[in-house]
Amino acid sequence: MPETSVLSHIDHSLDGSLERLFGLLRIPSVSTDPAYAAECQKAAEWLVADLQGLGFDASVRPTAGRPMVVGHYNDAGGANTPRVLFYGHYDVQPPDPLEKWSSGPFEPQRVKRADGSEQIVGRGAADDKGQLMTFIEAVRAWIAVHGRLPVNVTILLEGEEETGSPSLLPFLQANGDELKADVALVCDTNMWDSETPAISTRLRGLMMDEVTITGPSIDLHSGLYGGAARNPIRVLTKILASLHDDDGRVTVPGFYEGVDELPAAIAEQWSALSFSAEDFLGEVGLKIPAGESGRNVLEQLWSRPTCDVNGIWGGYTAAGSKTVIPSKASAKVSFRLVSKQDPLKIRDAFRDFVRAQLPADCTAEFIGYGASRAIEISTDNPYLTKAAAALKQEFGRAPVMMGCGGSIPIVGAFRQMLGMDSLLIGFGQSSDRIHSPNEKYDLSSFHHGMRSWARILGALRA
Amino acid sequence: MPETSVLSHIDHSLDGSLERLFGLLRIPSVSTDPAYAAECQKAAEWLVADLQGLGFDASVRPTAGRPMVVGHYNDAGGANTPRVLFYGHYDVQPPDPLEKWSSGPFEPQRVKRADGSEQIVGRGAADDKGQLMTFIEAVRAWIAVHGRLPVNVTILLEGEEETGSPSLLPFLQANGDELKADVALVCDTNMWDSETPAISTRLRGLMMDEVTITGPSIDLHSGLYGGAARNPIRVLTKILASLHDDDGRVTVPGFYEGVDELPAAIAEQWSALSFSAEDFLGEVGLKIPAGESGRNVLEQLWSRPTCDVNGIWGGYTAAGSKTVIPSKASAKVSFRLVSKQDPLKIRDAFRDFVRAQLPADCTAEFIGYGASRAIEISTDNPYLTKAAAALKQEFGRAPVMMGCGGSIPIVGAFRQMLGMDSLLIGFGQSSDRIHSPNEKYDLSSFHHGMRSWARILGALRA
């Protein structure tokens, strides 16, 4: 079964593919805010209906949080035909700040650039609805042209990736036999650049925690109490400021336990890449690498752990002034992890670090969010080799074996619980503004993505 | 004209006095939030109508911000009858957080305590509507009983006290001759305790500033950029944490210029006061004085300058987690000033302090709010002596000559622009929760307040 006819089918049915993607993008499936739970359910049902239409045995699978979508295609042929498990997520980040969007976050637009190239603008266009649809559309084309797929396929789409995938492990635990495959395909990463494909072989882990410091039992007048009363904002800012030393290293005791130095071979490969820290930072209005001193930017992003404050609030934050000493102050803090760092040990160490700096008349409460380990994929993996060859055919150049600063908890779970490696192949770009206003996905990413998966499915045949 | 009949008139018409106060408390005249501008206008008109009913030549006087209320009473008698200028403010603090109020902030309640004593609960009950009405009700009683007042009275009520009184100086400049009097009476301070009156002879100044730090030009994904991209929340918390040294002293260069040590005599007087730092802090859930080490709590509150963060915000602050590095982070910072500290010099020094710590790829923007100097009233002032005697008659004990950590900009303005001293006589209590949910004013404060002003008006006769 040659790919060529499948590829031309993809080229000729681009409008239909976009129409389906836009339908999915119009569903505001924000996972972190309970107000959008029904929309997540709606997105899951939309996907199940589409997969059933392709002949998949597909269903919406409830969890303690947002539902999973699972679909199986079993008619690829002989007993030794391999099975791949495709993973993506249909949930998206909150769209705020809304006023910074040039069009509605859930009213996707097809926007033409000056150079004639086009992009798809909307929340989830790149992360991850646009990416997961590249695979489903490739599957659709194979079935349309050849009546069946070259390999058996199971599709697993979750709705909690943006909140640390709390329901994922329980679901894999309960459905391991059903989901097991020869290799997993994950489409939630970037290309090296707009012309060069990439396979991400390193992913950072993540631990997210929220801390609330309470000082006075009520808000106080800063004139009548200022000077004598403890201000929880001051306590919080002092603790947060102490999380890094002057070299940009995290000061939480034991934080660097299990952090490996980058192997010389990979360090060489990376320094050979055409990467301009100036351009990378300049694109977002920055110029000075802010991470650990003595590390280049690719290391800071791909092989070094970090700590960031993702949100902070306390006291009076509306227009004008209010002379108040608030009762509480809060912050959301996250840690990016590498190598063998243990997220739960680091959560405990962070909380101890905060408590150790609390004045005796303040208290700290914590809310734990997702926690996942960093992972690495071996470059000897035979499926990786086949996929790399297919990508080279599509793009005319070999994929870069890159790292990724982001976290995809599923990959660690697949290895630990299903004994599967994952091929991290995505078509996003660093300019996609994921998690930000005006998120976009290049039309070329979407088109190359569909064609690439069509080739890879063919290449993965036994 | 003896006071006795005036006092008994006050005692017998308490319900009417409360009815009028509740009418004023029902108007949500929040000055800091533009959304309430019309309510401020309404409060001003309500007061003018009441004063006109008492025979005052009263009117609403527009300003660039919230309007002033000015009323004159000129029929007290002989040419050498003194004139007093009474000052209060009809604006109130925002009621947030609303969910912490046991009844609507603008639905005043009369609440009986277990011990039978009563309190008036509502935003502005103590700060400052309840206090200003004690004077107007005393005036009403004098006129009702004797047909006229013992001294000439000008009443000036502003609507921007809670936002640093931006329109006050221009208004005094434009209307100095009209407002000039022999002495000013200001009712916006506390008693020493529920049985002991007080005259505040020291007030701290105030400088309020808002800072916004901008790092990346857009919000960034903390995985894809974390480690290399500057986080403005981290920049802001580091700067705020550096505002104090380990002894609780403010580190802004030049901040302590013009700060006088407390005169030994006053230090003695204060240490003779029955004051329990433990109770004062314990009342609001604290136990450790948080100010400059080596200073007792009354010094920290009354004679030492401070810096506090009144509000902070940046990044994702809603429910759940969001792995974002925000573009901006902001804080509202205020400084309480003493002695000869110059608010505008300190504003410049603070802004330089912030800029000096900015990484080269971050910017800082500032919004200046109110700025006022600290002031002191001489205890030799003859009007002060007369008022002190009247208070002693009412309470059966001499008033404490205390300090006040809060700021009442008008007092400095009266001295500088109208050459007038001010008598700071108020009937609030530290338990009144001003600026906080469930703000209250004891019925006994309201009642004693009216009676005290009736006595003071009599005592100030030439």
HADDOCK unambig.tbl for C-alpha pairs under 7 A between the chains (distance, minus, plus):
assign (segid A and resid 32 and name CA) (segid B and resid 320 and name CA) 5.24 0.50 0.50
assign (segid A and resid 32 and name CA) (segid B and resid 321 and name CA) 6.60 0.50 0.50
assign (segid A and resid 33 and name CA) (segid B and resid 319 and name CA) 6.25 0.50 0.50
assign (segid A and resid 33 and name CA) (segid B and resid 320 and name CA) 6.66 0.50 0.50
assign (segid A and resid 163 and name CA) (segid B and resid 321 and name CA) 6.16 0.50 0.50
assign (segid A and resid 215 and name CA) (segid B and resid 286 and name CA) 6.99 0.50 0.50
assign (segid A and resid 216 and name CA) (segid B and resid 284 and name CA) 5.44 0.50 0.50
assign (segid A and resid 216 and name CA) (segid B and resid 285 and name CA) 5.22 0.50 0.50
assign (segid A and resid 216 and name CA) (segid B and resid 286 and name CA) 5.77 0.50 0.50
assign (segid A and resid 217 and name CA) (segid B and resid 284 and name CA) 5.27 0.50 0.50
assign (segid A and resid 217 and name CA) (segid B and resid 285 and name CA) 4.98 0.50 0.50
assign (segid A and resid 218 and name CA) (segid B and resid 284 and name CA) 6.41 0.50 0.50
assign (segid A and resid 218 and name CA) (segid B and resid 436 and name CA) 6.95 0.50 0.50
assign (segid A and resid 219 and name CA) (segid B and resid 436 and name CA) 5.42 0.50 0.50
assign (segid A and resid 220 and name CA) (segid B and resid 435 and name CA) 6.76 0.50 0.50
assign (segid A and resid 220 and name CA) (segid B and resid 436 and name CA) 6.37 0.50 0.50
assign (segid A and resid 221 and name CA) (segid B and resid 434 and name CA) 6.74 0.50 0.50
assign (segid A and resid 221 and name CA) (segid B and resid 435 and name CA) 5.85 0.50 0.50
assign (segid A and resid 223 and name CA) (segid B and resid 336 and name CA) 6.99 0.50 0.50
assign (segid A and resid 223 and name CA) (segid B and resid 405 and name CA) 4.71 0.50 0.50
assign (segid A and resid 223 and name CA) (segid B and resid 406 and name CA) 3.79 0.50 0.50
assign (segid A and resid 223 and name CA) (segid B and resid 407 and name CA) 6.69 0.50 0.50
assign (segid A and resid 224 and name CA) (segid B and resid 301 and name CA) 6.83 0.50 0.50
assign (segid A and resid 224 and name CA) (segid B and resid 404 and name CA) 6.87 0.50 0.50
assign (segid A and resid 224 and name CA) (segid B and resid 405 and name CA) 4.82 0.50 0.50
assign (segid A and resid 224 and name CA) (segid B and resid 406 and name CA) 5.32 0.50 0.50
assign (segid A and resid 225 and name CA) (segid B and resid 301 and name CA) 6.47 0.50 0.50
assign (segid A and resid 226 and name CA) (segid B and resid 301 and name CA) 6.41 0.50 0.50
assign (segid A and resid 226 and name CA) (segid B and resid 306 and name CA) 6.55 0.50 0.50
assign (segid A and resid 227 and name CA) (segid B and resid 290 and name CA) 6.45 0.50 0.50
assign (segid A and resid 227 and name CA) (segid B and resid 291 and name CA) 4.56 0.50 0.50
assign (segid A and resid 227 and name CA) (segid B and resid 300 and name CA) 5.04 0.50 0.50
assign (segid A and resid 227 and name CA) (segid B and resid 301 and name CA) 5.64 0.50 0.50
assign (segid A and resid 227 and name CA) (segid B and resid 306 and name CA) 5.51 0.50 0.50
assign (segid A and resid 228 and name CA) (segid B and resid 289 and name CA) 4.84 0.50 0.50
assign (segid A and resid 228 and name CA) (segid B and resid 290 and name CA) 4.86 0.50 0.50
assign (segid A and resid 228 and name CA) (segid B and resid 291 and name CA) 4.93 0.50 0.50
assign (segid A and resid 228 and name CA) (segid B and resid 297 and name CA) 5.91 0.50 0.50
assign (segid A and resid 228 and name CA) (segid B and resid 300 and name CA) 5.80 0.50 0.50
assign (segid A and resid 228 and name CA) (segid B and resid 301 and name CA) 6.32 0.50 0.50
assign (segid A and resid 229 and name CA) (segid B and resid 289 and name CA) 6.24 0.50 0.50
assign (segid A and resid 229 and name CA) (segid B and resid 290 and name CA) 5.49 0.50 0.50
assign (segid A and resid 230 and name CA) (segid B and resid 290 and name CA) 5.22 0.50 0.50
assign (segid A and resid 233 and name CA) (segid B and resid 309 and name CA) 6.51 0.50 0.50
assign (segid A and resid 234 and name CA) (segid B and resid 241 and name CA) 6.64 0.50 0.50
assign (segid A and resid 234 and name CA) (segid B and resid 309 and name CA) 6.71 0.50 0.50
assign (segid A and resid 237 and name CA) (segid B and resid 237 and name CA) 4.70 0.50 0.50
assign (segid A and resid 237 and name CA) (segid B and resid 238 and name CA) 6.96 0.50 0.50
assign (segid A and resid 237 and name CA) (segid B and resid 240 and name CA) 6.61 0.50 0.50
assign (segid A and resid 237 and name CA) (segid B and resid 241 and name CA) 5.59 0.50 0.50
assign (segid A and resid 238 and name CA) (segid B and resid 237 and name CA) 6.95 0.50 0.50
assign (segid A and resid 238 and name CA) (segid B and resid 241 and name CA) 4.63 0.50 0.50
assign (segid A and resid 240 and name CA) (segid B and resid 237 and name CA) 6.62 0.50 0.50
assign (segid A and resid 241 and name CA) (segid B and resid 234 and name CA) 6.66 0.50 0.50
assign (segid A and resid 241 and name CA) (segid B and resid 237 and name CA) 5.60 0.50 0.50
assign (segid A and resid 241 and name CA) (segid B and resid 238 and name CA) 4.64 0.50 0.50
assign (segid A and resid 241 and name CA) (segid B and resid 241 and name CA) 6.56 0.50 0.50
assign (segid A and resid 284 and name CA) (segid B and resid 216 and name CA) 5.43 0.50 0.50
assign (segid A and resid 284 and name CA) (segid B and resid 217 and name CA) 5.28 0.50 0.50
assign (segid A and resid 284 and name CA) (segid B and resid 218 and name CA) 6.40 0.50 0.50
assign (segid A and resid 285 and name CA) (segid B and resid 216 and name CA) 5.20 0.50 0.50
assign (segid A and resid 285 and name CA) (segid B and resid 217 and name CA) 4.98 0.50 0.50
assign (segid A and resid 286 and name CA) (segid B and resid 215 and name CA) 6.96 0.50 0.50
assign (segid A and resid 286 and name CA) (segid B and resid 216 and name CA) 5.78 0.50 0.50
assign (segid A and resid 286 and name CA) (segid B and resid 361 and name CA) 5.48 0.50 0.50
assign (segid A and resid 287 and name CA) (segid B and resid 361 and name CA) 6.00 0.50 0.50
assign (segid A and resid 288 and name CA) (segid B and resid 361 and name CA) 6.65 0.50 0.50
assign (segid A and resid 289 and name CA) (segid B and resid 228 and name CA) 4.84 0.50 0.50
assign (segid A and resid 289 and name CA) (segid B and resid 229 and name CA) 6.26 0.50 0.50
assign (segid A and resid 290 and name CA) (segid B and resid 227 and name CA) 6.44 0.50 0.50
assign (segid A and resid 290 and name CA) (segid B and resid 228 and name CA) 4.86 0.50 0.50
assign (segid A and resid 290 and name CA) (segid B and resid 229 and name CA) 5.49 0.50 0.50
assign (segid A and resid 290 and name CA) (segid B and resid 230 and name CA) 5.21 0.50 0.50
assign (segid A and resid 291 and name CA) (segid B and resid 227 and name CA) 4.55 0.50 0.50
assign (segid A and resid 291 and name CA) (segid B and resid 228 and name CA) 4.93 0.50 0.50
assign (segid A and resid 297 and name CA) (segid B and resid 228 and name CA) 5.91 0.50 0.50
assign (segid A and resid 300 and name CA) (segid B and resid 227 and name CA) 5.06 0.50 0.50
assign (segid A and resid 300 and name CA) (segid B and resid 228 and name CA) 5.80 0.50 0.50
assign (segid A and resid 301 and name CA) (segid B and resid 224 and name CA) 6.83 0.50 0.50
assign (segid A and resid 301 and name CA) (segid B and resid 225 and name CA) 6.49 0.50 0.50
assign (segid A and resid 301 and name CA) (segid B and resid 226 and name CA) 6.41 0.50 0.50
assign (segid A and resid 301 and name CA) (segid B and resid 227 and name CA) 5.66 0.50 0.50
assign (segid A and resid 301 and name CA) (segid B and resid 228 and name CA) 6.33 0.50 0.50
assign (segid A and resid 306 and name CA) (segid B and resid 226 and name CA) 6.56 0.50 0.50
assign (segid A and resid 306 and name CA) (segid B and resid 227 and name CA) 5.50 0.50 0.50
assign (segid A and resid 309 and name CA) (segid B and resid 233 and name CA) 6.52 0.50 0.50
assign (segid A and resid 309 and name CA) (segid B and resid 234 and name CA) 6.70 0.50 0.50
assign (segid A and resid 310 and name CA) (segid B and resid 315 and name CA) 5.55 0.50 0.50
assign (segid A and resid 310 and name CA) (segid B and resid 316 and name CA) 6.19 0.50 0.50
assign (segid A and resid 310 and name CA) (segid B and resid 322 and name CA) 6.84 0.50 0.50
assign (segid A and resid 310 and name CA) (segid B and resid 323 and name CA) 6.13 0.50 0.50
assign (segid A and resid 310 and name CA) (segid B and resid 324 and name CA) 5.30 0.50 0.50
assign (segid A and resid 310 and name CA) (segid B and resid 325 and name CA) 5.70 0.50 0.50
assign (segid A and resid 311 and name CA) (segid B and resid 314 and name CA) 5.52 0.50 0.50
assign (segid A and resid 311 and name CA) (segid B and resid 315 and name CA) 4.12 0.50 0.50
assign (segid A and resid 311 and name CA) (segid B and resid 316 and name CA) 4.55 0.50 0.50
assign (segid A and resid 311 and name CA) (segid B and resid 317 and name CA) 5.48 0.50 0.50
assign (segid A and resid 312 and name CA) (segid B and resid 312 and name CA) 6.93 0.50 0.50
assign (segid A and resid 312 and name CA) (segid B and resid 313 and name CA) 5.28 0.50 0.50
assign (segid A and resid 312 and name CA) (segid B and resid 314 and name CA) 5.39 0.50 0.50
assign (segid A and resid 312 and name CA) (segid B and resid 315 and name CA) 6.52 0.50 0.50
assign (segid A and resid 312 and name CA) (segid B and resid 317 and name CA) 6.41 0.50 0.50
assign (segid A and resid 313 and name CA) (segid B and resid 312 and name CA) 5.28 0.50 0.50
assign (segid A and resid 313 and name CA) (segid B and resid 313 and name CA) 4.39 0.50 0.50
assign (segid A and resid 313 and name CA) (segid B and resid 314 and name CA) 6.74 0.50 0.50
assign (segid A and resid 313 and name CA) (segid B and resid 317 and name CA) 6.56 0.50 0.50
assign (segid A and resid 314 and name CA) (segid B and resid 311 and name CA) 5.52 0.50 0.50
assign (segid A and resid 314 and name CA) (segid B and resid 312 and name CA) 5.40 0.50 0.50
assign (segid A and resid 314 and name CA) (segid B and resid 313 and name CA) 6.75 0.50 0.50
assign (segid A and resid 315 and name CA) (segid B and resid 310 and name CA) 5.55 0.50 0.50
assign (segid A and resid 315 and name CA) (segid B and resid 311 and name CA) 4.11 0.50 0.50
assign (segid A and resid 315 and name CA) (segid B and resid 312 and name CA) 6.52 0.50 0.50
assign (segid A and resid 316 and name CA) (segid B and resid 310 and name CA) 6.21 0.50 0.50
assign (segid A and resid 316 and name CA) (segid B and resid 311 and name CA) 4.56 0.50 0.50
assign (segid A and resid 317 and name CA) (segid B and resid 311 and name CA) 5.48 0.50 0.50
assign (segid A and resid 317 and name CA) (segid B and resid 312 and name CA) 6.41 0.50 0.50
assign (segid A and resid 317 and name CA) (segid B and resid 313 and name CA) 6.57 0.50 0.50
assign (segid A and resid 319 and name CA) (segid B and resid 32 and name CA) 7.00 0.50 0.50
assign (segid A and resid 319 and name CA) (segid B and resid 33 and name CA) 6.22 0.50 0.50
assign (segid A and resid 320 and name CA) (segid B and resid 32 and name CA) 5.20 0.50 0.50
assign (segid A and resid 320 and name CA) (segid B and resid 33 and name CA) 6.64 0.50 0.50
assign (segid A and resid 321 and name CA) (segid B and resid 32 and name CA) 6.55 0.50 0.50
assign (segid A and resid 321 and name CA) (segid B and resid 163 and name CA) 6.08 0.50 0.50
assign (segid A and resid 321 and name CA) (segid B and resid 369 and name CA) 6.94 0.50 0.50
assign (segid A and resid 322 and name CA) (segid B and resid 310 and name CA) 6.83 0.50 0.50
assign (segid A and resid 323 and name CA) (segid B and resid 310 and name CA) 6.12 0.50 0.50
assign (segid A and resid 324 and name CA) (segid B and resid 310 and name CA) 5.28 0.50 0.50
assign (segid A and resid 325 and name CA) (segid B and resid 310 and name CA) 5.70 0.50 0.50
assign (segid A and resid 336 and name CA) (segid B and resid 223 and name CA) 6.98 0.50 0.50
assign (segid A and resid 361 and name CA) (segid B and resid 286 and name CA) 5.49 0.50 0.50
assign (segid A and resid 361 and name CA) (segid B and resid 287 and name CA) 6.01 0.50 0.50
assign (segid A and resid 361 and name CA) (segid B and resid 288 and name CA) 6.65 0.50 0.50
assign (segid A and resid 369 and name CA) (segid B and resid 321 and name CA) 6.93 0.50 0.50
assign (segid A and resid 404 and name CA) (segid B and resid 224 and name CA) 6.87 0.50 0.50
assign (segid A and resid 405 and name CA) (segid B and resid 223 and name CA) 4.70 0.50 0.50
assign (segid A and resid 405 and name CA) (segid B and resid 224 and name CA) 4.80 0.50 0.50
assign (segid A and resid 406 and name CA) (segid B and resid 223 and name CA) 3.80 0.50 0.50
assign (segid A and resid 406 and name CA) (segid B and resid 224 and name CA) 5.32 0.50 0.50
assign (segid A and resid 407 and name CA) (segid B and resid 223 and name CA) 6.72 0.50 0.50
assign (segid A and resid 434 and name CA) (segid B and resid 221 and name CA) 6.72 0.50 0.50
assign (segid A and resid 435 and name CA) (segid B and resid 220 and name CA) 6.75 0.50 0.50
assign (segid A and resid 435 and name CA) (segid B and resid 221 and name CA) 5.85 0.50 0.50
assign (segid A and resid 435 and name CA) (segid B and resid 324 and name CA) 6.95 0.50 0.50
assign (segid A and resid 436 and name CA) (segid B and resid 218 and name CA) 6.96 0.50 0.50
assign (segid A and resid 436 and name CA) (segid B and resid 219 and name CA) 5.37 0.50 0.50
assign (segid A and resid 436 and name CA) (segid B and resid 220 and name CA) 6.36 0.50 0.50
